[in-house]
Amino acid sequence: MWKKSELRAAPAPLEGPVVGTITGGTLIWCVLFLGQLPFYGWFADGGHAWWVWTCLAGGGLGCLGIVYVRKRDAAIKRAARAAAEATAADAA
């Protein structure tokens, strides 16, 4: 029996503006947290206080994500620059 994955190779992963995407998502979480904070009592009375804390957790984890993707982006650029320099040195 053949598998569908045997028909074609997997496509290359897409690289987009990762830092901007993570920063935008983190900003949205932080805005949601700050927007819900004045209504904390109402959320707590309705049993939905976890909504506020979820937004805070999303903002905090997003900040860690920003640090991570910025370091990753810098490492990818360093590796590309080193590969280009090695290729130029081999050609010379």
PyMOL commands that set and color helices and strands:
alter all, ss='L'
color gray80, all
select helices_A, chain A and resi 4-6+18-45+49-91
alter helices_A, ss='H'
color red, helices_A
deselect
rebuild
show_as cartoon
